[in-house]
Amino acid sequence: MLKTAIYVDAENIKMSGGYGMRYDVLVSLANSKNSTLLRANCYLAEDHERTQRDPEYRQKVYAYHNILRSCGFKIIKKYVRRFKDEDGNITTKANADMDLAIDALLQARNLDRIILLTGDSDFLRLAIALQNMGCRVEVIGFFNVSKELREVADSYISGFLVPGLLPITGSSGDNGDRWQRGTVANFNQDRGFGFFRYYRLQEGILLPETVFFHLSKSTLPSDHFFQEPYRIFEFKIVDNPANNNRSEAWDIRLLKDG
């Protein structure tokens, strides 16, 4: 049984397309027949001055914190600091990178597997150090993930592809369980069809699946979008009665950055 920990760089995730991420799904990903979750840490910023003077902001922030705690996460706060330059311009800073790195290194001696949620290249050396301590490092990010971090990780998956981790816009009320995100597994440009690869989350394990698609079910203006293996698409899986009820991807759209 792999002893697992989750470390979430919450500010990076929020700014890179992961706003609204489901932390309970992360817990499901860490708890499986081969893995048990020992630690779950979330590193986030809080504007302490605003918390004191703005009741609406305070209620929203604390409600969010309570959700994380109910999922089993320990919250490590970094309070926003304000700096004024000689021209009177004010900048803010609340970076918890050092806190995350130190905690992960200290706790790694009791761990086998670390799930790191960030896209920040500043964690490249941390990932290597954890691997040198014998830990498996799995990275999950959304947009703007460092290429170097993706390559050094023992595994990388886009958070958009983890089922349920981030809701699919427009899928509610429309048989939402059939909406999926996936990437092109292969594509026949001459005949205008191919297969998407997507994932199911079953007992904490990501299981790959494929589904047929045809350009006639796409909202995109050109087939060149399907020739890039890293693009992420959203689509609805439909049993096509005109084709022996074979499962196909319909209403295909490209996931937009931001």
N, C-alpha and C positions, 0 to 999 in steps of 0.2 A: 504494500500500500504506500503510494507516494505521499509524503507530507508536503502540503502545498500552502503557499501564501500568495495573496493578491496585494499589489501596491498600485494605487491609482493616483496619477498626476492629474488631479481633477481640473485645474485651471487650463492645462494644455488640452485636455480632452474636450472641455467646454468650448474653447476657442477654435477647435479644429473639426467641428461638425458633430461632436458627440453629446451636445446638450439634450437632456432628457433621457440619458442612458439608464437602463434598468439594472440596478445593482443586484437585485435578486437573481437575475439571469447569470450574472458573473458568479454568484455563489453556486448555482447549479452547474456551471462549467467547471468549477474547482472540485465539487463533490461528485465522485463517480465510484464505480466498483473498483477502480484502480487508484483512486486519489481521495484524500481527506483534507479538508481545509483547516489549517491550524491558525493562520493569521490573515486578517483582512484590514488593511490600512488605507485610508483615503486622506490625501493631503490637499487642503484647499485654503483659499484666502477668505478673510472676512474683514470688511471695512468697519472697524470697531467704533469709529466716530459716528458713522451713519447708523450703526446699530443702536447707539445711545439716543439719537435724536429723531429717528424715523421709525415709528411703530409698525408701519406697513412693511417696510424692508426687514425689520427685526422678525416679524411674524413669519415672513416668507423664508428667511434664512434658517430660522430655528425649525420650521416645519420640514425643510429639506434635510437638515441635520438629523432630525428624528427618524426620517425615512431610512437614512443610511444606517443609523444605529439599529433600527428594527431588522435590517438585513444582516446584522452581525459585524458591521464595519466600525473600527475605531477611527475617530476623526482627529486629525492632527492639523490644527489651525496655524496659519501664518497671517498675522494682522497686517493690513495695508499700512505702509509708511509713506508719508508725503515729504517731498524734497522741493525746496524753492531755490532756483538759480539766481544769479546776480541780476537778471532781467525781470525777475518776479514770476517766471513761469514755474508752474507746479507740476511735478511728475510723481507718479505713484509706483510703488514696488511692493510685491508680496510673493517672494520666490521660496518655495519649500523644497527645491531640488536637493539641497544639502541634507535636510531632515530625512527625506526619503532614502537617499543613498546610504546614510549612516545606519538607519534602522535596518535596511535590507542586509547590509554587510554584517551587522551584529546578530541578526536573527537567522542568517543563512546557515549557520552551523547546525541548526536543528531542522533544516528543510532539504527536500529533494527537488522540488519544482516551484518555480516562481513565475507568476503571471503578472507581467508589467504592462500597465495601460498608460501609454504615452507615445508621442511621435517625436519627442525632443532628442536631438543628437547629443545633448549633454549627458545622456545616460548610456552612451556607447561604452565608456570605460567601466561603468558599473556592471553592465551586462557581461563583459569579459571577465571581470573580477569574480562575479558570482559563478560563472561557468568554471573558472579555475578552482573554485571551492567545491566543485562537484555538483552544482545545481543545474538543472535544466531551466533555461530561460525562454519563456514564451511571450511574445510581444503582441499586443492588440492596440491598434490605432485607428483613426478615421481619415481625415484629410491631412495633407502636408506631413506625412511620416518620413523621417529621415531614411534615405536609401541605405546608408551605412548601418543604421540600427536594424532595419529589416534583414539585411544580409548577415549580420553577426548573430542574430537571435537563432535559437535552436528551431523555433518555428515562428512564423508571422502570419496573422490573418487580419484582414480588415474587420473592424467592429461592425461594419454595415452587413457583413456576411454571416455574423453569428445570429441565429434565429431568435427574434424577440428582444435582442439587446437594445435596438433602437427602433421605435415604431415606424411603419411605412406610411407616409403621408397619403391620405385619401383611401386607405384600405378599410377603414372602419365602416361597418354597416354594409359591406360588399363582400361578404364571405371572406373576411380578412385573413383567416387561417390559410387561404390559398395564395395569398400574395407572398412573393419571395424576392430576394435579391440574389443575383448570381453574376458570374463572369462567363465569357465565351469559352467553351471547351474545344470546339472546332467549328469551322464555318466554310461552306462551299459557296464561294462567291458567284460562280457561274450559274448555279441552280437556286441561289437565294435562300438557302436554309442551313441550319446547323443545330448545335446543342449547347444549352447553358449548363454550367455546373453550379449547384447550390448546396446548402447543408441542412441537415436535420440535427437537432440536439436531443439525444436520447441517453438518459442516465448519465449525463455529464460528458458524453462523448459526441464529437462532431462527426456525423456520417455524411459523406458526399453522395449526392444524387445528380442525375442528369435528366434534362427534359428537352424535347424537340421544339424548335421554333422555325417560323418562316417569316420572311421580310414583310409579307402582306399583313401581319399582325403587329407591325411596328409603327410607332408614331414618328420615327426618325426619318429625315429627308433623304438619307444616303446610306449605302451599305458599308461605307468606309468606317463607320462607327464600330462595326462588328469585327474589324481586323486587328484591333488592339486588345490583347488578352487581359490587360489590367483594368479595363473599364468595367464599372459596375452598373448593372441594369436592374430595373424593377419590372416585374411582370406578374400576371395572374395565371395560375395553372388551371386549365380547363380541360375537361374530358370532351373531346370533339366528336359529336354524334355522326358527323359526316365522314369520320375516319375510324370507325369501329371503336369509338369512345377512347381513343388513344390520348394520353395526357399530352397537352401542348402548352406552350407559353404564349399568352395573348396579352394585348394592351401593353406592349413592350415600350418602355421609356428609359432614358438614360438618367442615372443619378446625377443631380446637379451639385456642384461644389458650392456650399453656402446656401 
